[in-house]
Amino acid sequence: MVNKMENESTVELIQANPDDHVPASVGGFSGHLFRRLFHVGMAIIPFLYYYWEGLDYWVDLIFSFNPQQLVSFVAFLFLIIEGIRLKFGLVVFGQRDYESKQLSAFFWGGLSVCLVLLLAPEEGLQNSAFGMPLILSLSFIDPLMGELRRAKCSARTVIKLGYVGTFTIWVACSLIIETPLFIAPFISAIIVASEWPRLTWIDDNATMLLIPLAFLLLLAPFL
């Protein structure tokens, strides 16, 4: 009886604000907060991959891999772990209830980050001119836009602030790591637009990386 009442209450909360994912998160607000912090924490990945001078040494020492092989290995791990998780319908702290039956945001984000590290055009400082701002945009702008929606901000406000945040990241990268400045206005719009669709078969963690990555790969011959 208690569980039924709790489920009905959760459904009512979700219906009241579909953009508030706290009721559907394992762990409630704590789980939601952990999910957001984990998302932001992904920003460290490109710094480790592109700039940590000891990465080659430790990866080769432990795995006998080079960094690219390690990224591929991790991508295969994501595939295997997600397959096992889906088979048993598991959700863990910070995930959402509906992810027990579909590919999770964590999987899509992890796999897409791996694809960016492997495929992003190698330009600029330490070859990070495109991979770095792509991953930083996902890490910071996706949770920003999600929290703005959760606060019931207008769609126009969400788009404007998402665009300004993304544009700032790409301009900063143009100044620091030699990302071409002229693409900042266009790629920022593509990234924000890529976050907007609500699809059940693919998460915005993937679309925010893979759609702009495809654009950059097509643009690369002209850079």
C-alpha positions as CSV (number, residue, x, y, z in Angstrom):
1,M,0.0,0.0,0.0
2,V,2.8,2.4,0.9
3,N,4.7,1.6,-2.3
4,K,1.6,2.2,-4.3
5,M,1.1,5.6,-2.7
6,E,4.8,6.5,-3.3
7,N,4.5,5.5,-6.9
8,E,1.4,7.5,-7.4
9,S,3.1,10.5,-5.8
10,T,6.1,10.2,-8.0
11,V,3.9,10.0,-11.1
12,E,2.1,13.2,-10.0
13,L,5.4,15.0,-9.4
14,I,6.7,14.0,-12.9
15,Q,3.5,15.1,-14.5
16,A,3.6,18.4,-12.7
17,N,7.1,19.2,-14.0
18,P,8.3,16.7,-16.7
19,D,11.7,18.5,-16.7
20,D,12.3,17.8,-13.0
21,H,14.0,14.4,-12.9
22,V,14.5,14.2,-9.1
23,P,11.3,12.1,-8.5
24,A,12.5,9.5,-11.0
25,S,16.1,9.4,-9.8
26,V,17.4,6.6,-7.7
27,G,18.3,8.3,-4.4
28,G,16.0,11.3,-4.9
29,F,17.6,14.7,-4.8
30,S,20.9,13.2,-3.6
31,G,21.0,10.9,-6.6
32,H,20.1,13.7,-8.9
33,L,22.9,15.9,-7.4
34,F,25.4,13.1,-7.7
35,R,24.4,12.7,-11.3
36,R,25.0,16.4,-12.0
37,L,28.4,16.4,-10.2
38,F,29.5,13.3,-12.1
39,H,28.5,15.1,-15.3
40,V,30.6,18.2,-14.5
41,G,33.4,15.9,-13.3
42,M,33.7,14.5,-16.8
43,A,35.5,17.8,-17.7
44,I,38.7,16.3,-16.3
45,I,38.8,13.6,-19.0
46,P,40.2,15.7,-21.9
47,F,42.8,17.3,-19.6
48,L,44.0,13.9,-18.6
49,Y,44.0,12.6,-22.1
50,Y,45.5,15.5,-23.9
51,Y,47.8,17.1,-21.3
52,W,48.9,14.6,-18.7
53,E,52.4,13.7,-19.8
54,G,52.5,10.6,-17.7
55,L,49.5,9.0,-19.4
56,D,51.5,7.2,-22.0
57,Y,53.9,5.8,-19.4
58,W,51.2,4.5,-17.0
59,V,48.9,3.1,-19.6
60,D,51.7,1.2,-21.3
61,L,53.0,0.0,-17.9
62,I,49.6,-1.3,-16.7
63,F,47.8,-2.3,-19.8
64,S,50.5,-2.5,-22.5
65,F,48.3,-0.1,-24.4
66,N,48.7,3.3,-25.9
67,P,46.2,6.0,-24.9
68,Q,44.0,5.4,-28.0
69,Q,43.9,1.7,-27.4
70,L,42.9,2.4,-23.8
71,V,40.0,4.6,-24.9
72,S,38.8,1.8,-27.3
73,F,39.1,-0.7,-24.5
74,V,37.0,1.5,-22.2
75,A,34.4,1.9,-24.9
76,F,34.1,-1.9,-25.2
77,L,33.7,-2.1,-21.4
78,F,30.9,0.4,-21.6
79,L,29.1,-1.8,-24.1
80,I,29.6,-5.0,-22.1
81,I,28.6,-3.5,-18.8
82,E,25.5,-1.8,-20.3
83,G,24.4,-5.0,-21.9
84,I,24.7,-6.9,-18.5
85,R,22.8,-4.0,-16.7
86,L,20.0,-4.1,-19.2
87,K,19.7,-7.9,-19.1
88,F,19.0,-7.7,-15.4
89,G,17.1,-4.4,-15.4
90,L,19.5,-2.7,-12.9
91,V,19.6,0.9,-12.0
92,V,22.1,2.4,-9.6
93,F,22.4,5.5,-7.4
94,G,21.9,8.6,-9.6
95,Q,20.3,6.8,-12.5
96,R,16.6,7.2,-13.3
97,D,14.0,4.5,-13.0
98,Y,13.1,4.4,-16.7
99,E,16.8,3.6,-17.5
100,S,16.2,0.0,-16.3
101,K,14.7,-0.7,-19.7
102,Q,16.7,1.5,-22.0
103,L,20.3,2.5,-22.7
104,S,21.4,4.8,-19.9
105,A,22.7,8.4,-20.1
106,F,25.9,7.2,-18.5
107,F,26.4,4.7,-21.3
108,W,25.7,7.2,-24.0
109,G,27.9,9.8,-22.4
110,G,30.8,7.5,-21.8
111,L,30.7,5.9,-25.3
112,S,30.4,9.3,-27.0
113,V,33.3,10.8,-25.1
114,C,35.4,7.8,-26.2
115,L,34.4,8.4,-29.8
116,V,35.3,12.1,-29.5
117,L,38.7,11.3,-28.1
118,L,39.3,8.8,-31.0
119,L,37.8,10.7,-33.9
120,A,38.0,14.5,-33.2
121,P,40.3,16.3,-35.7
122,E,43.8,16.6,-34.2
123,E,44.6,20.3,-34.3
124,G,45.8,23.0,-32.0
125,L,47.7,22.6,-28.7
126,Q,48.4,18.9,-27.9
127,N,45.8,18.1,-30.7
128,S,43.0,19.2,-28.3
129,A,41.5,22.1,-30.3
130,F,38.2,20.2,-31.0
131,G,38.0,17.3,-28.5
132,M,38.5,19.6,-25.5
133,P,35.7,22.1,-26.2
134,L,33.3,19.4,-27.3
135,I,33.6,17.5,-24.0
136,L,33.6,20.6,-21.9
137,S,30.4,21.7,-23.6
138,L,28.8,18.4,-22.7
139,S,30.1,18.5,-19.2
140,F,28.9,22.0,-18.3
141,I,26.1,23.0,-20.7
142,D,23.9,19.9,-20.5
143,P,23.5,20.1,-16.7
144,L,23.1,23.9,-17.0
145,M,20.2,23.6,-19.5
146,G,18.7,20.8,-17.5
147,E,18.6,22.8,-14.3
148,L,17.2,25.8,-16.1
149,R,14.3,23.7,-17.3
150,R,13.9,22.2,-13.9
151,A,13.6,25.7,-12.5
152,K,10.8,26.2,-15.2
153,C,12.7,28.9,-17.1
154,S,11.3,29.7,-20.5
155,A,12.6,27.8,-23.6
156,R,14.0,31.1,-24.9
157,T,16.0,31.6,-21.7
158,V,17.3,28.1,-21.7
159,I,18.5,28.4,-25.3
160,K,20.0,31.8,-24.8
161,L,22.0,30.9,-21.7
162,G,23.0,27.5,-23.2
163,Y,24.3,29.3,-26.3
164,V,26.2,31.9,-24.3
165,G,27.8,29.3,-22.1
166,T,28.8,27.1,-25.1
167,F,30.1,30.1,-27.1
168,T,32.2,31.2,-24.1
169,I,33.8,27.7,-23.9
170,W,34.7,27.7,-27.6
171,V,36.1,31.3,-27.5
172,A,38.2,30.5,-24.4
173,C,39.5,27.4,-26.2
174,S,40.4,29.5,-29.2
175,L,42.5,31.8,-27.0
176,I,44.2,29.0,-25.1
177,I,44.4,25.9,-27.3
178,E,44.1,27.3,-30.8
179,T,40.6,26.2,-31.6
180,P,39.6,28.1,-34.8
181,L,37.5,31.1,-33.6
182,F,35.4,31.4,-36.7
183,I,33.5,28.1,-36.0
184,A,32.5,29.2,-32.4
185,P,29.1,30.8,-33.4
186,F,28.1,27.8,-35.6
187,I,29.2,25.0,-33.4
188,S,27.7,26.6,-30.3
189,A,24.3,26.7,-32.1
190,I,24.7,23.1,-33.2
191,I,25.5,21.9,-29.7
192,V,22.6,23.6,-28.1
193,A,20.2,22.4,-30.8
194,S,21.6,18.9,-30.4
195,E,20.6,18.9,-26.7
196,W,17.0,19.8,-27.4
197,P,15.4,16.6,-28.9
198,R,13.8,14.2,-26.4
199,L,14.3,10.8,-27.9
200,T,13.9,7.5,-26.1
201,W,16.4,5.5,-28.1
202,I,19.4,7.9,-27.7
203,D,20.3,10.3,-24.9
204,D,21.2,13.9,-25.3
205,N,24.6,13.0,-23.8
206,A,25.2,11.4,-27.2
207,T,23.6,13.9,-29.5
208,M,25.4,16.8,-27.9
209,L,28.7,15.2,-28.9
210,L,28.1,13.1,-32.0
211,I,26.2,15.6,-34.0
212,P,28.7,18.4,-33.6
213,L,31.5,15.8,-34.0
214,A,30.0,14.8,-37.4
215,F,29.9,18.5,-38.4
216,L,33.6,18.9,-37.5
217,L,34.7,15.8,-39.4
218,L,32.9,17.1,-42.5
219,L,34.5,20.5,-42.0
220,A,38.0,19.2,-41.2
221,P,39.2,19.1,-44.8
222,F,38.6,22.8,-45.1
223,L,40.4,23.9,-41.9
